[in-house]
């Protein structure tokens, strides 16, 4: 089994690591709070073509795959880059695929969709995906919804594309405050001006596939976050002393660091396996994406939490970088909702619905 990157993928990883280390320092991450969006950095990400890297070349994209996007997401996670690359990449892929398939029934709507797709792929418009079906006329807690121009949202059995006026880097709107400094927003649905991307079972399938791709990329980002948090922890315990000795010599700390390193290796493997499954269009791709996301979320938070505790009381102060990773390790996964419900749904998808328990036998009379 060959798990190595190709030469091109290795070069991409090295380039993006250098880019994000330079452009997304912890000082830049702090400066982007509380909204969690750096417009200047986003423009540089767009210029690199990262948000359209998985869009087919004939539609103006890079023609690469989700393994390459997972590499970009991992590098983003390591630097906590305050840009909605994952959301934009998933939304661009979704919109482009449906536009290319000609899902719309009206020629005028086809022309509008083609125009919006071209502008989103070119980076002129920022697109995102509502992870949850709409509730009435509102899409709740949309990732990047506070800065996005376009929102793809499932409402009933229709997949809609909303054009949000007066939103973007210069006029963020409807932002929901959160400790993870994410540009979340509740987005109203104007059905009169919304474009229908797909209807019926096709719409539900398209949204489910887009959601699974968001899961695998967020899992890769969480792995990157966790690996950087581990590096911060190793560096700190090799400097901090207690009782006259380095705390890194304490066996309990060594065991925890080793356990986290092993778990992160597993998260990395799951993330890239899920990305490969998407590129190969395997029937298990969506399930693999959910597995990768849930395990990476659990592992990243455990790693960041333990490293924060290694810092003692210092870890909770804003001056130390580990709190940036700790807060985002929790917040990034919570965007998708309750992990316990996700685990239950995953079990049903893998093993089938739980059998209905047989009614208890009635007690015998007398």
CORLIN-V816283 format. One record per backbone hydrogen bond with DSSP energy under -0.5 kcal/mol. CO is the residue of the C=O (numbers start at 1). NH is the residue of the N-H. E is the energy in kcal/mol with one decimal. If there is no record, write none. Layout:
CO:NH:E, CO:NH:E
This chain:
1:3:-0.7, 6:10:-2.5, 7:11:-2.2, 8:12:-2.2, 9:13:-2.4, 10:14:-2.4, 11:15:-2.4, 12:16:-2.7, 13:17:-2.4, 14:18:-2.0, 15:19:-2.3, 16:20:-2.9, 17:21:-2.3, 18:22:-1.7, 19:23:-2.8, 20:24:-2.4, 25:29:-2.1, 26:30:-2.4, 27:31:-2.0, 28:32:-1.3, 30:33:-1.2, 32:36:-2.6, 32:37:-1.0, 37:39:-0.7, 38:42:-2.4, 39:43:-2.0, 40:44:-1.5, 41:45:-2.3, 42:46:-2.5, 43:47:-2.2, 44:48:-1.3, 45:50:-1.6, 46:49:-1.5, 49:52:-0.7, 50:53:-1.3, 52:55:-1.0, 52:62:-2.5, 53:64:-2.9, 55:63:-2.6, 56:59:-1.5, 56:61:-2.1, 57:60:-1.9, 65:69:-1.4, 66:70:-2.3, 67:71:-1.9, 68:72:-1.9, 69:73:-2.6, 70:74:-2.5, 71:75:-2.1, 72:76:-2.2, 73:77:-2.6, 74:78:-2.0, 75:79:-1.2, 76:80:-1.0, 76:81:-1.7, 81:83:-2.2, 82:38:-2.4, 83:85:-1.5, 84:88:-2.3, 85:89:-2.7, 86:90:-2.3, 87:91:-2.5, 88:92:-2.9, 89:93:-2.0, 90:94:-2.3, 91:95:-3.0, 92:96:-2.5, 93:97:-2.1, 94:98:-2.0, 95:99:-2.5, 96:100:-2.5, 97:101:-1.3, 98:102:-0.6, 98:103:-1.6, 99:102:-0.8, 106:110:-2.4, 107:111:-2.1, 108:112:-2.0, 109:113:-2.8, 110:114:-2.6, 111:115:-2.1, 112:116:-2.6, 113:117:-2.8, 114:118:-2.3, 115:119:-2.1, 116:120:-2.3, 117:121:-2.7, 118:122:-1.9, 119:123:-0.5, 119:124:-2.2, 119:125:-1.4, 120:123:-0.9, 125:127:-0.6, 126:149:-2.7, 126:150:-2.2, 128:152:-2.3, 129:131:-0.6, 134:136:-0.7, 135:138:-1.0, 137:189:-2.4, 138:135:-2.8, 138:140:-0.6, 139:187:-2.7, 142:145:-2.1, 142:185:-1.1, 144:147:-1.4, 144:148:-1.3, 146:168:-0.6, 146:173:-1.4, 149:164:-3.4, 150:128:-1.7, 151:153:-0.6, 151:162:-3.2, 152:130:-2.9, 153:155:-0.6, 153:160:-3.2, 154:134:-3.0, 155:158:-1.9, 157:200:-2.0, 158:155:-3.2, 158:160:-0.7, 159:197:-3.3, 159:198:-1.1, 160:153:-2.4, 160:162:-0.5, 161:195:-2.2, 162:151:-1.9, 162:164:-0.7, 163:165:-0.7, 164:167:-0.7, 168:171:-0.8, 174:186:-1.0, 175:177:-0.6, 178:181:-1.7, 182:184:-2.3, 183:146:-2.2, 184:176:-2.5, 185:142:-3.1, 185:187:-0.6, 186:188:-0.6, 187:139:-3.0, 188:190:-0.6, 189:191:-1.0, 190:193:-1.1, 190:194:-0.9, 195:161:-2.7, 195:197:-0.7, 198:159:-2.7, 199:202:-0.8, 199:203:-0.5, 200:203:-0.9, 200:204:-1.6, 201:205:-2.6, 202:206:-2.3, 203:207:-2.2, 204:208:-2.4, 205:209:-2.5, 206:210:-2.2, 207:211:-2.6, 208:212:-2.2, 209:213:-1.8, 210:214:-2.1, 211:215:-2.3, 212:216:-2.3, 213:217:-2.0, 214:218:-2.5, 215:219:-2.5, 216:220:-1.9, 217:221:-2.2, 218:222:-2.6, 219:223:-2.2, 220:224:-2.2, 221:225:-2.6, 222:226:-2.8, 223:227:-2.6, 224:228:-1.9, 225:229:-2.4, 226:230:-2.3, 227:231:-1.8, 228:232:-2.4, 229:233:-2.2, 230:234:-2.7, 231:235:-2.4, 232:236:-2.2, 233:237:-2.6, 234:238:-1.1, 236:239:-2.0, 236:240:-2.5, 237:248:-1.9, 240:247:-2.6, 242:245:-1.7, 245:242:-2.9, 246:249:-1.7, 247:250:-1.7, 250:254:-2.2, 251:255:-2.7, 252:256:-2.1, 253:257:-2.5, 254:258:-2.3, 255:259:-2.7, 256:260:-2.4, 257:261:-2.2, 258:262:-2.2, 259:263:-2.4, 260:264:-2.4, 261:265:-1.7, 262:266:-1.7, 263:267:-2.1, 264:268:-2.4, 265:269:-2.1, 266:270:-2.5, 267:271:-2.3, 268:272:-2.3, 269:273:-2.2, 270:274:-2.4, 271:275:-1.9, 272:276:-2.3, 273:277:-2.4, 274:278:-1.8, 275:279:-2.1, 276:280:-2.2, 277:282:-2.3, 278:281:-0.9, 282:285:-1.8, 284:288:-2.6, 285:289:-2.0, 286:290:-1.9, 287:291:-2.3, 288:292:-2.5, 289:293:-2.4, 290:294:-2.6, 291:295:-2.4, 292:296:-2.4, 293:297:-2.6, 294:298:-2.1, 295:299:-2.6, 296:300:-2.9, 297:301:-2.0, 298:302:-2.1, 299:303:-2.5, 300:304:-2.7, 301:305:-2.6, 302:306:-2.3, 303:307:-2.5, 304:308:-2.3, 305:309:-1.9, 306:310:-1.9, 307:311:-1.2, 309:312:-1.4, 311:314:-1.1, 312:315:-1.2, 313:316:-1.2, 314:317:-1.6, 317:320:-1.1, 320:323:-0.8, 321:324:-1.4, 321:325:-1.1, 322:326:-2.7, 323:327:-2.3, 324:328:-1.5, 325:329:-2.4, 326:330:-1.3, 327:331:-2.4, 328:332:-2.7, 329:333:-0.5, 330:334:-1.5, 331:335:-1.2, 333:336:-1.3, 334:337:-1.5, 338:342:-1.7, 339:343:-2.6, 340:344:-1.9, 341:345:-2.5, 342:346:-2.4, 343:347:-2.3, 344:348:-1.8, 345:349:-2.1, 346:350:-2.2, 347:351:-3.1, 348:352:-1.8
